[in-house]
Amino acid sequence: MAADIGSDLKRALLGRAVSMLGNGMQSIALPLMFLKLTDSLSASGTLFAFMQCPAVLLAPWLGLKLESLNKKHCMIALDIAQAGLHGLLLILVLNHAELWLMVSLLAVSAVLSQAFNISTSVLLSELSNEANRQRMNGLKGIVDNGVALTAPLLGTLVYTGLGFEAIVLLNIVSFGLSGLMECFIKLEEKPADIQQRDRNYRELIPFFKKKPFVLRLFLIAGCLNLFFAPHEEIFYPAVLIKNYHYSETVYGLANLLFVAGMLLTSFILYRFNKGLFSLKTNLLLNSALLGCLGFSSLLGISPAIYFVIFMMVMIISGSLTSMINIPLISYFQNEVDAAIQSRFFALQSFTSSCLIPLGIFLAGQLSEISSGGFVMGMFNCCILILVYLLMRGYNIENNQR
């Protein structure tokens, strides 16, 4: 029988969901607001990048500072700080303040969100155990993907109907509700000697030497951020819109089916606590499937047939992505020592924040030189090779050759 998930875990996930919903609505409205105020895509992109840079650069430092603190108290304090910060932002928006002031506040908010995400990752690990961790991450996948589906739609409707100030007001409410739910989580205090111990990232080196497979999986996660991230932003639009001249609606449908596949598999993992295949098999299957999808766009397949193939692959790829992400994060939570988890997840967040835009940039440049479908196929070939080399001879169950 699948291990039960306690009420504290459910409260933590619900608080995270409410906070994510507000952030997700704001994330979809911000580019629209920037574009409206600047009337320039270049200026809008620059403002968005400036807003995110401090959060990316400070992630390793945040991991060190958060490690000795009670994660429940951190999350409550961060939610209160976010509510206060967005209260100031609402005043600025209503008074039509200078754009640079609003962007500066949003940059601070992005740093607080980064700290909240790191705290949440560790708190969920502290509240769960090895028996119920995969179920917990399955439920987390349902919550995250559910928010990913609803937040953009709600954000667009609220922004177009009521304006950005309504988005900010809803964010204040969401942070308040999130903090309130987190107050009811029961979490033991850490001993004082553990809280006061000096920490640095050099302590990860002996850990990686002791558990080399964790390092290999960490590198694989980085490779996925580099080579998989460009699919939604670059490859799918290149194949569907540029090659096959489908409408933007078809592109939106493809993303919807991908998320639906992720939701379905997250529910299966939550319900039954196990997937169909091993992590390595899922990685290889997903990359092989997407690689073939990219290369097949060069074969002149009829638009009707390719449409059916593409949509089927989106559902399967979404399912495989959940069967990769959920066991992977569960494995990290099981194998990474509690004393270094904040640093580990902060380092992972930092590397993904650097590699995702790099991958998108490289994919965009290469797709200008060659066909987007060809570059998509080659990126997935790179994933296949790296997964084969890094996972060769290792077993995820026991970390042994």
N, C-alpha and C positions, 0 to 999 in steps of 0.2 A: 504493500500500500504506500502511496506517496506520502512523504512527511508533511506534517501540518505546518502552516505558516501562521505565526503568532499575530496577535492584535497590534503589537508594537511595530512590527514590520509593515503591516497594512496601513497604520497611521503615518509612518515615514513615507511610504510610497504615495499615499493620498496627498500629504503635504507637498511632496515633490511635484505631483501632477498639477496641483492648483498653481504652484509657483511657475511651473513650466508653461502652463496655459497663458498666463499673463505675459511672460517673456516671449512666447511664440507669437502672440498677437502683435506685440510691439516690434518684433523682428521683421514682420511682413509690412508693417506700417512705416517703419523708419526710412527705407529706401524711397517710398512714395513721398514722404514728407521732404526728404533731402532734395529729391528731384523737383518738387513743387517750388521749394524756396530758392534753389540755385539755377534751375532750368538747364542743368548740365550733367550729363552722365559721368563725365570725368570728375567733376567736382563732387558729385554724390558718392562715387566710388572712393575718392580720396578721404572724404569725411568718415565713411564707414570703416575704412582701413585704419585711420587714426583712432577711431573709437575702440577698435578691437586690439590694437597693438599693446597697450599696457597690460591687459589681461593675459596675453600670450607670454610676454616677457617676464611677468611676475609669477607665473605658475610654479616654477621650481621653488622660489622663495616662499610662496604660500604653503607649499607642501611641507616645508620645514617648520613653519610657524604653527600650522594647524595640528601637527602630529601629537603634541603634548597636551592638547586641549580636549575637553569633553565635546564630542561632535554634535550632540543634541543641543548643548548651549550655544555652540558656534552657529548652527543652523537658525536657531531662534533669533540670536543677535543679528545675523545677516539679514533675516527677513525684516526685522524692525528697522535696520539701517536702510534697506531697500525701500521700505514704505516711506520713511522720512525723506530719503533722497528724491523719490518720485513726487512727494508733496512739494518739494522745492521746484522740481521740474514743471509741475502743473502750474505753479505761480509764474514761472518764466514763460511758459507757453501762453497763458492767458494774458500776460502783459507784453507779448510779442518782443521778448528780449533778444539780444544778439545771438546769432546762431552758434558762435563759438562757445558761449556759456552753456547752452543746452548740450552741445557735443561733449564738453568737458564733464558735465554731470553724467552723461551716458557712458563715458569712458570709465568713470569711477564705478558706475553700476555694473559694467562688464567685468571689472575686477572682482566685485562682490559676488557676481554670478559664478565666476571661476572658483572662488573659495567655497561657495555653496555646493557646487558640483563635486569638488574634491571631498568635502565633508560628508556629502550624501553617499558617495561610493564606499567610504570607510565605515560609516554608520550602518549601512545595510549589511556589510560584512560582519560587524560586531553583533548585530541583532540576529543573524542567521547562524546556521551550523552546516557542516558538510552534507548532512542528510537532506536538508530542505533548501540548500542554496540555489540549486538549478531551478526548482519551482519558483523561488523568490525572483530570480532573474527572468523567468518566463513571465511572471506577473508584471515585473518592471517593463518588459518588452511590450506587453499589452498596453500598459499605461502610456509609455513613451510614444508608441506608434499611434495610439488613439489621439493623443495630444497633437502629434504631427499631422494627423488628418484634419482635425477640427480647428486648430489655432489659425492656420492661414485663411481659412474661409471666414471664421468669425472676425479675425483682424481686419480683413478687407471690407467686410460688411460694416463693421463699426466705424472704421476710418472714413469710408466714403459717405456714410450716413450721418455721423456725428462729429467727425474730426479727430485729430490726434489727441486733443485734451481728454476725450472720452476713453481712449486707449490708456492714457496715463492714469486716469481715475480708476479704471478697472484693474490696472496693475497694483495700485495701492491696496485695493480690496483683496486681491489675490495674495499679496505678500502678508497681509494681516491674517487672513484665514489660514495660510500655510504655517505661520508662526504659532497660531492658536492650536492647531492640530499637533504640532511638534511638542507643545508643552506637556501633552499627555503620554509621551513616550517614556518608558522606564529604562534608564541606562545607568549602570554602576559607574561611580567615579574611579579614575585611575589612581593607583598609589602615588604618593608625593614623590618618591624616588624616581619613578618612571616619568613623571611630568617634568622633573627638573634636569634630566639627563641631556647633555649636549648632543646635537645631531648634525650630521652632514651627509652629503650624497656619496661620500667615499665608502660608507657602510654598505652600499648596494653591491660593491665589487665582490667582497667575499661571499655575499648571498648568491650572486650570479655564478660564481665559481662552484659553489656547493650544489646549485640547481641549474645546470647549464640549459636544460630544456625550457625553463622559464625565460631565460635570455633569448633562446631561439624563437619562442612564441612572441616575445616582445618585439623582436626584429620583424617577424611575420606581420604583426599588427601594424608596424610602421610601413611595411611594404604595401599592405592593403590600403592604408591611408594615401600613399603616394599614387598607386596604380588604379585603385578602384574608385576613389572620389571623383575623378573627371567624368564618369559615366553619365550621371544625371545632368551635369552642367554643360558638358561638351559633346560627348559621343552620341547620346540619344537624340539631342536636337540636330546634330550633324547628319545622322542616318535618316531620321524620320522627316525632318523639315527640309534639309538641304538636298539630300539624295533622292528621297521619295516624294517630296513636296506635299506631305501631309499637313494638315492644319495644326495650330497650337493646341486645339482640343484633343487631338490624338496623343500628342506629347503629354498632356495632363492626364489622360486616361492611362497611359503607360505607367506614370508615376503612382497613380492611384492603385493600380493592380499590383505593383511592386510592394507598396505598403500593406495592401490587403493580404498578400502572401506572407509578409512578416508577422502581421497580426494573427493569422491562422496558426502559424507554427509556434508563435509565442504562447498561444492558448494551449496547444498540444503539449508543449514542454511544461507548462504550468500544471496541466491536468494529469499527465502521465509521468513527468519527471525524467523522461529519456527521449532521445532522438532516434532516427532510423539508422544513421550512419556515423562513422567516426569523424572527428574534426578534420583529419587529413583528407578523407574521402569527400567531405562536403566542400572543402577548399578547392580540391582538384575538379570536382564536378561543376562548381559554380564558374570557375575560370574557363574551363573547357567549353561550357555552354555559351558564355558571353563572348568568348573568342570566336567560336563558330558563327554566332549571330553577327558579329562585326564583319568577318570575312565574307559571309554569305550575302551581305549587302552589295558586294562587288560583282555578284554573279548575274545580275539582271533578272532576278526573280520577280514575277508579276506583283504589283502593289497589293492586290487583294490577298494573295498567298502569304506575302511577307508580313502583312498586317497581322494575320492570324498567328503566324510563327512568333512574331515579336511579342504579342500580348501573352501568349502561353509561356514564353521564356520569362517575361516579367514576373508572373505569378510564381514560377518555379524558382527563379533567382531570389525573389523576396523570401521564400520559404528557406532556401539554402543559407541566405544571409543571416536569418535568425538562428539557424542551426550551427552557424559559425560563431556569431557574436555572443550568444547566451552561454554555451559551454566554455568559450574562451574566457569571459569575465568570471565565470564560476571557478574555473581552474586557477586564475590569478588570485581570487579571494581565498581559495583553499591553500594554495602553495606559498603565497607571499606572507612572511611573518607579520603579525599584527603591529609590531614595533616599527616597521618601515613602510606600511601600506600607504600612508599619506604621501610620502616621498615618491613611492613607486607610481601611484596614480597621477600625481602632479607631473612627474617626468613623462608619463604616457600622454597626458593632456598637452604638455608643451611640444612633444615631438609631433603629435597629430596636428596641432595648430600650425606647425611649420610645414609639414609635409603635404597636407591637403591643398593649400594654395599653390605650393610648388608643383604638385601633380597637375592641378587644373591649368596652371600657366604653361607647363610643358606640353600638355595635351592640346591646348589651344594653338600654340605655335606650330606644333607638328601637323595638326589638322589643316592648317593654312597651306602647308607645303604639300601634304599628301591627302588622301581621302580619310575622313573621320572614321569610317568603318575599318579601314586598314590599320590605322593607329590603335583603334579599340582592340582589334585582334592581337596586335603586337604587345600591347600593355598586358593583356590577359596571358599571353605566352610567357611574359616575364614573371607573372605571378606563379604560373605552373612550374617554371624552372626553380624559382626561389623556394616554393613550398616543398618541392621534391628534395632539394639540397638541404634545407634547414630541418626538415622532419624525417629525413632518412635514418632509419634504425632506431627511432625513438617511439615510445608508447606513452600516450597521454595519461593512461590510467595509473602508471606507477613511476613515471619519470626515469625509466631505465632503458638502456639499450637492449 
